[in-house]
Amino acid sequence: MRWVTQITSAAAIALFAAMPASAAPLNFGDVFAAVNNGHVNQYTNGGIFIQQLNTGLGGFTTGMAIDSSGNLNVTNFSAGNVSRFKPDGTILAPNPFISPGGSPESLAFDATGQLYVGRAGGQFQRFSAAGVLQQTYSTPVNSDWLDLASNQTTMFYNNEGGTIRRWDLTTNTALPDFANNNAHGGSSSFALRILPNGHVLSAAGELALEYDASGVLVNSYDVVGVDNFFALNLDPDGTSFWTGSFGNGTLYKFPIGGAAPTTTINTGVGGSSLFGVAVYGEVTAGCGNNCTSTGVPEPASMTLLGIGLVALAARRRMTRKG
């Protein structure tokens, strides 16, 4: 067994060395942290650093989302646009993909591939899958963070105040407010995601909060001594979520309904730099399985490794026969 392990390791090293050093593939469950300077750090779901993706546009990076082609879409908050990374980890031209205007902060896809962009500098917008602006919604406040409900017609959003608001996309009018984080120990309302059962998770500054579909608080999530919970996104396992603090630059994975985080990732960027998180393979309410059906490719590295090991084994067999 030791001999086999050594041969496998040698083959793996040789094959990985032959791969382009510029990018690693985006794999199911990988965690992406928007960490400023146009960068996004990629980690395994267990917290091992893989690589740093670079939009090349500098400034703050914030909200992210995966589309049905498996591309990682990243808001360039400072540059006022959105970049995309292909499943192989390389930047997708054209870069930027779209230029929605001042301070794009969050993203959400619908079931047809249309992209909604929330903006700290104004109302949210809807773009076609090709990146063409379709509509701007006349919300009374900025739309920093948003997420689309499964009915495809209700947008949950906030302007980073305590209130989680709702908007009717068909009539372009306001719906009754959903909840207010200030009433449950939070100072703000930042990133939010809707669960398949209609529950809503919200990063609320001092903690993260979970509401049922009617807006009643059902769970709260906290880490002693940590505040500034800002980023938030769902894990594809369907039983947990990730939230990040811009106070200490750390991501925390919480079990939904649980009490304590099971995994932490210290991005090493310190305070005032971590402002977004995404998880490859996530299932969102608005996009459903559409954003995972073609968006979870077989990792190129594993394919190459498998081919290499098969060839190596065949060569060993031929040598023995000779």
VENWOSUL-V201867 format. One record per backbone hydrogen bond with DSSP energy under -1.0 kcal/mol. CO is the residue of the C=O (numbers start at 1). NH is the residue of the N-H. If there is no record, write none. Layout:
<<CO;NH> <CO;NH>>
//
This chain:
<<1;5> <2;6> <3;7> <4;8> <5;9> <6;10> <7;11> <8;12> <9;13> <10;14> <11;15> <12;16> <13;17> <14;18> <27;30> <30;280> <31;43> <32;278> <33;41> <34;275> <36;39> <38;55> <39;35> <40;53> <41;33> <42;50> <42;51> <43;31> <44;47> <48;44> <51;42> <53;40> <59;38> <60;77> <60;78> <63;75> <65;73> <67;70> <71;67> <72;85> <73;65> <74;83> <75;62> <76;80> <76;81> <80;101> <81;76> <82;97> <83;74> <84;92> <85;72> <86;89> <87;26> <90;86> <98;82> <103;120> <105;63> <106;118> <108;116> <110;113> <114;110> <115;127> <116;108> <117;125> <118;105> <118;106> <119;122> <119;143> <122;143> <124;137> <125;117> <126;134> <126;135> <127;115> <128;131> <132;128> <135;126> <137;139> <145;158> <147;156> <149;152> <153;169> <154;149> <155;167> <156;147> <157;165> <158;145> <162;181> <164;178> <164;179> <165;157> <166;175> <167;155> <168;172> <168;173> <173;168> <179;164> <180;183> <181;184> <181;186> <191;203> <193;201> <195;198> <199;195> <200;211> <201;193> <202;209> <203;190> <204;187> <204;188> <204;206> <205;229> <207;204> <208;221> <209;202> <210;218> <210;219> <211;200> <212;215> <216;212> <219;210> <221;208> <223;226> <228;246> <229;205> <230;191> <231;244> <233;242> <235;238> <239;256> <240;235> <241;254> <242;233> <243;252> <244;230> <244;231> <245;249> <246;272> <249;267> <250;245> <251;265> <252;243> <253;262> <254;241> <255;258> <263;253> <265;251> <276;34> <278;32> <279;282> <280;29> <284;288> <287;290> <289;292> <289;293> <299;303> <300;304> <301;305> <302;306> <303;307> <304;308> <305;309> <306;310> <307;311> <308;312> <309;313> <310;314> <311;315> <312;316> <313;317> <314;318> <315;319> <316;320> <317;321> <318;322>>
//
